[in-house]
Amino acid sequence: MTEEIIVQGAKEIKKKIKGALIERDMTQVELAKLLNVNPQVLNRAIHGDMSPRSIQIRKEIYKVLGLN
């Protein structure tokens, strides 16, 4: 049950970020450049990786894209 909750949460994060990128006509590569991170690192963060670095990147993504 716990694993399912984690997976669902990761899907929601990805959906929210991807939707915001589409609304702004922005690619992940452009976002990575804006945040000054490697596109692969950004991709891991978007897909719900729970490392401290990914969590920090998601906070920056939310700020840049105006997400809660």
C-alpha positions, 0 to 999 in steps of 0.5 A: 500500500505504501509503495502505491502511494509513493508511485501515485505521488510521483505520477502527480508531480510529473503530471503537474510539472509537465502540464505547466511546461506545456502551458508555457511552451517550455521544454525540459531542456529549457527549464534545465538551463534556466535552473542551471542543472543537467537535463538528466538530473532535472528529469529524475526530479520531475519523475519523483526521485526522492534524493535531497537534490531532486527535492530541492530542484522540484522546489525551484521548479515550483517557484519558476513555474508558479506551482504550489 
